[in-house]
Amino acid sequence: MDYALHSMPGPLYWLTTHTKTENPQYEAQGLPFLAPFPKKDYFVHLFRAFLAKYRPALFIPKSRTMLSSWSALGYATWAAQFRREETVVQTLSEDRAAHLIDYARQLWDNQEEFLKQRHPLVRRSAFSLVWEGGGEVNAIPSGADKIRAFHPTTCIQDESAFMVEGEEALNAVLPTGA
């Protein structure tokens, strides 16, 4: 297994070493409620692609077992906290937007205390996390007009193939460089 990105400072190292995710099905699965992000071979390639940012768009096949949404939100949370980047996550509905921003909340809440003190939040809501000094993760429902209010560093469309006006939203955000 290539653990290069697991052991080098960056998003995958932070996810697997300095924070934890919450597992609401932990009892049925016989796992702990809090656990670090799993170390899987394909995450190295995925996070290398996230960090490259040399293409206008990166499309990732999705399945629940691959943790694609978790990976994207893990990268976005790391980028907001450590690089002061702004990410907008656009998804099918407000409920799904709130669910995805909860991933970012879990990662911030369950990281080591010294990191929370070094990177405090100044705003936290059902749809956003904002760090002191810059950096934020916002989640919004689908619609081309909704994305136009933002000028993000990165835009994540969760399940974009099923999103109403997904292509129009992507075309609205690509000129911003996201």
N, C-alpha and C positions, 0 to 999 in steps of 0.2 A: 504494500500500500504506500502511495506517495503522500507522506504527511507534511510535505514542505509548507503548504499554507496553514496547516494545523499548528505548526511550531513557530512560524514567523509572525511578528506583530501585524495584525490586520483583522478583518472581520471574522474570519473563520477561527482564528486563535482566540479572539474575544468570546465568540459564541461557545467554543468548546472548553474554555478555561476559566473565564471570569464572570459568566452569567449562567442563568438556568431558565428552562422553560417549565411551565406548569402542565401537568397531565391530569385532566379531570377523570380519566378512565383508569387511573393508576391501580386502584384496588382490583378491578376485574382483570387487569393485565399482570398483576403481581409486580409492579414497578414502583419506584418512589414517586411521590407527588412532584417533587422538584428534581430536575436532572439537567446536566449540561446538554447542549446540542450534540447530536450523535456524530461520530466520526465515520463518514462514508467516503469511499474513493471518489465517487462522482462529484461530491461537493468541492473537491480541489479544482476540478475543471470548471464547474459552475461559478465559483467565486473568482477564479482567474478571469473568466469572461465578464463578470460584474466589474472587476477592477480595471479591465482594459479600456472600456468606454471608447473604443475606436470606431464603433459602428453607430449609425443613427438609430438602430433598433435591434434588440435581442429578443428573440422569441424562444420560449422554453416550453417543451411539452410538459403537461401537467398530469399528475395523479396524486392521490392522497398519500400514498406510501413513499413518494419521492420528496415530500416536504418542500415543494416548489414555492408555495406562498410563504411558508416559514422562512425559507432561505432568502427570498426577496425582501421580506420585512426585517430579517436579521441584518442584511446588508444595509438597508435604508436606515435602520436605527443606529448602526455603527457609523455610517457616513454622517448622519446628523450630529451625533455626539462627538466624534473625533475629528471630523473635517468641516463641521458647520454647514453641511449641505442641506438643501431643502428637497424633500421627496414628496410627491403627491401619488397616492395609491388610489386608483379609480377602479371601482368594482360594480357589480350588478345592482346593488341596492344599498340603502342606508344601513340596514341590518348587517349586511356583509362588511360594509365599511367600518362599522363599530367593532365587528368581530376581528377584523385585520388590525385595527389600531390597538386592540387589546394584546396582540402579539408583541408589538413594540413596548407597550406598557409592562408586560411581563418581563421582557428583557431588561428594561431599566430598573424595575422594582427588585429583581432578583440578582442583580450584579453585586459585586463586592462593594461594601460601604464606602471605601475610599474613592471608588470611581463615581458613586452618586454624589459625594461631596465635591469632587473635582469637576463634575459635569452636572450641575443642578438644573432642574427644570424650572422654568418661569411660568409655564402654562401647561395645563393638562386638562383635556376634555374628552368627551366621548368620541371625538373625531380628530384630535390632534395632540401631539406632544411638541413642546417648544423649549429649547435649551437656552440657558443664560449665555449671552455672547453670540448667539446664532445657532442655526441648525434646527430643523423641524421635520416632522413626519405628519402629513395630513392625509386623511382618507375621505373620499367623496364618492357619491353614487354615480352611475353612468350618465352620459349626456355631454355632447360637445360643448354646450354653453358653460357647463360647470367647471371645466378645466381651464377655460379662458381667464378666470380670475387669478390664476397662479402663473408664476414664472419659475418652475422648479429646476433644480440641477438634474434630477432624475424623475421620470414618470413611470409608474408601474401600473399596467392594466391587468388586473386579475381576471382570468377567464375572458379575455378580450374577444374571442370568437363568438361569445354569446352576448356580448354587451350591446345594448341599444346605442346606436351612433358611435360605436367603438372606433371605426375607421375615421370618422369625422373628428373625434376627440384626439386621436393620434395625430392626424394632420394639423390640428390646431396647436398641439404642444411641440411637435418636432422643430418648428422654426425657432423655438426658445433655446434649443441646444440640449434639451433634456434627453 
